[in-house]
Amino acid sequence: KFARLVAEQRFHVVVLDSGGGSLVEAIKIGEMVSQLRLPTKVAKEALCASACFFIWINGATRSASTFDR
């Protein structure tokens, strides 16, 4: 699904919000993110846990905001 979305649109940044999921799929998406040199971001109040980390870490640049608590 991610590959199809990339083919259909120009991405400027990959914004993540996920509690996890398939590690295998996350690694594949992370490899695409790395090859396309896309930045990754986790917005304030969003979550990027478990498999999501493998996408985030592959960003050309990475940013993450912290929770206000």
Backbone as a ProteinNet text record, in pm:
[ID]
protein_1_A
[PRIMARY]
KFARLVAEQRFHVVVLDSGGGSLVEAIKIGEMVSQLRLPTKVAKEALCASACFFIWINGATRSASTFDR
[TERTIARY]
82.5	0	87.6	192	280.3	346.1	393.9	459.2	362.3	236.2	135.9	114.1	105.3	87.3	205.5	324.4	444.5	441.2	399.1	393.8	289	181.3	71.5	93.7	174.9	189.7	335.8	364.7	499	494.1	573.8	581.3	692.1	666.5	769	818.5	730.9	764.9	669.8	719.2	635.6	604	477.6	432.9	377.4	432.5	400.2	315.1	222.8	139.8	90.7	164.8	132.4	181.6	101	139	220	246.2	324.7	258.8	292.3	238.9	339.5	334.6	420.6	564.4	655.1	796.2	848	808.7	854.5	809.8	683.6	632.8	699	721.3	786.2	928.3	998.5	1134.4	1129.7	1033.9	1019.3	988.8	896.4	863.7	984.5	1054.7	1176.1	1280	1294.4	1388.9	1346.1	1216.1	1166.3	1189.6	1162.1	1183.6	1330.7	1419.2	1562.7	1604.1	1557.5	1593.3	1543.8	1426	1367.9	1416.4	1496.2	1552.1	1442.9	1336.7	1225.5	1250.6	1217.5	1225.1	1107.8	1127.3	1020.7	994.6	868.9	829.5	723	734.5	629.4	581.1	456.3	400.4	370.5	355	318.7	189.9	184.6	70.1	53.7	141	135	223	211.3	284.4	359.5	480.2	555.8	628.7	559.6	612.3	637.7	720.4	744.3	793.9	724.7	768.9	777.4	696.7	698.3	838.2	912.1	1047.2	1135.5	1117.9	1202.2	1173.5	1057.7	1029.2	1093.7	1066.7	1117.3	1269.6	1339.9	1486	1548.8	1474.5	1526.3	1505.5	1443.8	1422.3	1553.1	1554.8	1674	1705.3	1601.4	1608.3	1492.7	1507.9	1405.4	1372.1	1242.1	1202.9	1089.6	1085	979.7	953.3	828.1	788.4	758	760.4	732.1	592.6	541	410.2	418.4	313.2	298.9	217	280.4	207.5	241.1
-118.7	0	126.1	126.8	243	268	161.6	176.1	235.8	194.6	247.9	397.6	434.1	574.8	659.4	606.6	679.1	698.1	596	605.3	706.2	722.5	810.3	956.4	984	1120.2	1150.6	1278.9	1320.9	1344.6	1270.8	1286.6	1384.6	1468	1559.8	1516.9	1450.6	1401.9	1287.8	1191.3	1080.7	1108.7	1135.5	1164.4	1035.7	995.2	865.7	880.6	787.3	777	633.7	547.9	405.8	341.7	253.2	176.4	52.7	32.9	-81.5	-152.3	-277.3	-353.8	-457.9	-490	-593.7	-544	-610.9	-574.2	-588.5	-695.1	-718.5	-604	-564.5	-454.4	-322.8	-298.8	-175.8	-165.6	-275.3	-275.1	-245.5	-302.6	-275.4	-127.5	-72.1	69.3	155	118.1	189.9	191.8	81.4	75.6	170.2	177.1	270.6	414.8	444.2	578	616.4	524.8	550.1	572.6	486.9	499.2	629.8	674	797.8	921.9	900.1	1007.2	1097.8	1035.2	1109.3	1136.7	1255.4	1280.9	1214.6	1181.1	1122.6	1211.6	1211.3	1296.1	1225.9	1240.4	1199.4	1327.7	1361.7	1487.8	1480.7	1595.9	1607.1	1529.8	1456.3	1373.4	1247.9	1224.3	1102.6	995.4	876	760.9	692.1	650.7	569.5	463	353.1	246.8	120.6	36.1	-96.9	-88.5	-152.3	-158.8	-21.1	73.1	208.8	269.7	239.3	292	261.5	144.9	104.8	187.3	248.1	343.8	477.1	524.8	655	664.3	562	565.3	572.9	534.5	536.9	670.9	766.3	897.3	968.3	1041.9	1119.5	1219.1	1278	1355	1305.3	1312.4	1259.9	1366	1376.5	1465.8	1400.6	1435	1384.5	1490.5	1519.6	1614.3	1538.4	1607.4	1542.7	1577.3	1492.8	1516.2	1628.7	1707.5	1805.2	1739.7	1705.9	1641.3	1709.1
0	0	0	81.8	88.2	-47.3	-111.6	-242.7	-344.6	-339.9	-431.6	-404.4	-277.9	-243.1	-288.1	-273.2	-316.7	-467.7	-541.2	-687.1	-734.2	-658.8	-698.2	-661.7	-559.7	-509.9	-481.1	-475.4	-431.4	-282	-209.8	-65.7	-32.1	66.8	115.5	252.6	327.2	460.5	494.2	568.6	615.8	762.1	791.2	927.1	986.2	1099.2	1158.9	1284	1300.1	1420.5	1426.4	1495.9	1497.9	1627.2	1678.1	1795.5	1761.1	1633.6	1591	1474.7	1458.6	1346	1302.8	1176.6	1119.5	1107.1	1172.7	1164.5	1021.5	953.7	816	725.4	735.1	652.8	689.9	817.6	860.5	805.3	802.5	746.2	597.1	525.4	381.9	357.9	436.8	423.2	458.5	564	602.5	491.9	421.5	310	198	169.5	67.5	110.7	237	290.6	275.3	306.9	295.4	150.1	59.9	-82.3	-142.3	-100.2	-152.3	-77.4	26.7	108.6	163.5	215	272.8	419.9	467.3	611.3	682.5	808.7	890	1010.7	1053.9	1165.5	1248.7	1379.8	1472.5	1538.3	1512.1	1560.8	1710.1	1767.7	1908.6	1932.9	2041	2080.5	1995.3	1897.5	1816.5	1880.9	1831.9	1885.3	1772.6	1798.6	1703	1783.6	1805.9	1891.2	1809.7	1864.9	1810.3	1666.4	1573.2	1433.3	1368.4	1413	1357.2	1364.6	1469.1	1486.7	1366.3	1304.7	1192.1	1067	1060.4	953.5	989.4	1111.3	1155.2	1144.7	1188.1	1192.8	1054.3	950.5	813.9	744.3	811.3	750.4	719.8	609.4	572.9	684.4	738.9	863.5	948.7	1079	1170.1	1273.4	1302.4	1409.4	1488.8	1614.7	1702.5	1808.2	1829.5	1932.9	2059.1	2170.4	2298.5	2345.7	2432.7	2491.9	2593.9	2602.2	2711	2819.5	2929.7	3039.5	3168.5
[MASK]
+++++++++++++++++++++++++++++++++++++++++++++++++++++++++++++++++++++

